[in-house]
């Protein structure tokens, strides 16, 4: 679907197309056929040095809009050869016998509503699935060599994924019967989408030299490939971040934000969103909004932007100056967004922590500035209410403060000083939280349960998880 033009403009057209396709590798040869009237036929042949560059061109430019009238369709030559060799006679496939599906939500029938967890241990990679009983764990299922590395439950608990040399297996139902498998050798990482409709696998090695795609998105229920990508180097995982409903997924590629839609698995509007100096982004947990930040560049300030999807239009933004780093914290309900801004104070070595609080549900989305003088380690939102907790200080000696958002941001009671706390977790419905001293021997595994519903935090219980 390249433009149809006469021979006098072929050279100019060729230069435009080669400039585009040279981004994926060295074009060794090319050819644009002409018809009897010396006009282009609307297609072009391109030869790259290797299969990896050709595959990159397909994934990058298939569906690419050259202009409003021309949208590229990029394919391997072998795909056309395959279509030409299809037999003329059609053989009707035989229907497979019906197999009853496993009840993937069977654990919800537990009268005591116990959650389940899995542990892998021992030389034989023995995997045990247990229920969280009132006084002790209750074994539900245990098997040797159930996995070759690690296991993971899906976000809604429908599947248990196990990793093997040949790929990933999915298990479900009351007896943990195998309900699916993804054939992808030597998988290093895998990921469920939040809605569980899709599954992502990554391997350092590709299937074959002719097919260098090593990151694959699958449909979970059918175990069919939906799209694949070639990533010679994986700098971070997860490579894709998903919207809360699984309708979109996105990643950063250079100075671009690439947002794809499902089930087509194509770029929105068939193009990447150019965002100069983009550093990170986070999806809203309840709306199809993306919050991303850009670093400073010469005289251009840093910026935090909230963008709606699929419109890809900003609904709010804030310019920031003298920025070292930015961290983004969404509240689960999407009512608030906290942006932690680390700045270096001029002529001083220490830095300051400033928060910009976006009120997403209020008219014109006001942004309130909120400063904490001591070093902030972490922020944690109440999932439902207008409250948040802040861990501040240094590792080994930390204080915890609680705040409530009203007309102004005000503290809830006094700061809890000298707490052995590295993590704060709220209950799903809010109000209650646990201050946990994890991953630090000096914290002794302290767990403190607090009620934040009144005018001052109230200690409910305290426990120690011994190392």
BELGISUL-V220653 format. One record per backbone hydrogen bond with DSSP energy under -0.5 kcal/mol. CO is the residue of the C=O (numbers start at 1). NH is the residue of the N-H. Records with the same first field share a line. If there is no record, write none. Layout:
BEGIN
CO: NH  NH
END
This chain:
BEGIN
3: 5
5: 40
6: 9
7: 10
9: 13
10: 14
11: 15
12: 16
13: 17
14: 18
15: 19
16: 20
17: 21
18: 22
20: 23
21: 24
22: 25
25: 27
26: 28  49
29: 47
31: 33  45
33: 41
35: 38
38: 7
39: 35
42: 2
45: 31
47: 28  29
50: 54
51: 55
52: 56
53: 57
54: 58
55: 59
56: 60
57: 61
58: 62
61: 63  64
64: 66  72
67: 70
70: 66  67
72: 63
76: 79  80
77: 81
78: 82
79: 83
80: 84
81: 85
83: 86
89: 91
90: 92
102: 104
103: 106
105: 108
106: 109
107: 110
110: 113
115: 132
117: 130
119: 128
121: 126
122: 125
124: 145
125: 146  147
126: 121  128
127: 143
128: 119
129: 140  141
130: 117
131: 133  138
137: 139
138: 131
141: 129
143: 127  146
150: 163
152: 161
154: 157
159: 154
160: 171
161: 152
162: 169
163: 148  149
164: 167  187
165: 186
166: 184
167: 164
168: 182
169: 162
170: 179  180
171: 160
172: 177
173: 176
177: 172
180: 170
181: 183
182: 168  184
184: 187
186: 204
189: 202
191: 200
193: 196
197: 220
198: 193
199: 218
200: 191
201: 216
202: 188  189
208: 211
211: 207  208
213: 207
214: 203
215: 229
216: 201  218
217: 226  227
218: 199  220
219: 223  224
224: 219
227: 217
229: 214  215  231
230: 232
233: 235
241: 250
243: 246
247: 262
248: 243
249: 260
250: 241
251: 253  258
253: 256
255: 275
256: 253  258
257: 259  273
258: 251  260
259: 268
260: 249
261: 265  266
266: 261
267: 270
268: 271
270: 65
272: 274
273: 257  275
275: 278
277: 295
280: 293
282: 291
284: 244
287: 289
288: 309
289: 284
290: 292  307
291: 282
292: 305
293: 279  280
294: 303
297: 300
299: 301
300: 297
302: 320
303: 294
304: 318
305: 292  307
306: 315  316
307: 290
308: 312  313
313: 308
316: 306
318: 304
320: 302
322: 344
325: 342
327: 340
329: 338
331: 334
335: 360  361
336: 331
337: 339  358
338: 329  340
339: 341  356
340: 327  342
341: 343  354
342: 324  325
343: 345  352
345: 348
350: 345
352: 343  354
353: 372
354: 341
355: 357  370
356: 339  358
357: 368
358: 337  360
359: 362
362: 365
366: 359
368: 357
370: 355
372: 353
375: 377  393
378: 391
380: 389
383: 333
385: 387
386: 405
387: 382
388: 403
389: 380
390: 392  401
391: 377  378
392: 399
394: 397
397: 394
398: 419
399: 392
400: 416
401: 390
402: 412
403: 388
404: 406  410
408: 406  410
410: 404
411: 413
415: 417
416: 400
419: 398  421
423: 436
425: 434
427: 430
430: 432
431: 452
432: 427
433: 450
434: 425  436
435: 448
436: 422  423  438
437: 445
440: 443  444  445
441: 444
443: 446
445: 465
446: 437
447: 463
448: 435  450
449: 460  461
450: 433  452
451: 458
455: 413
458: 451
461: 449
463: 447
464: 466
END
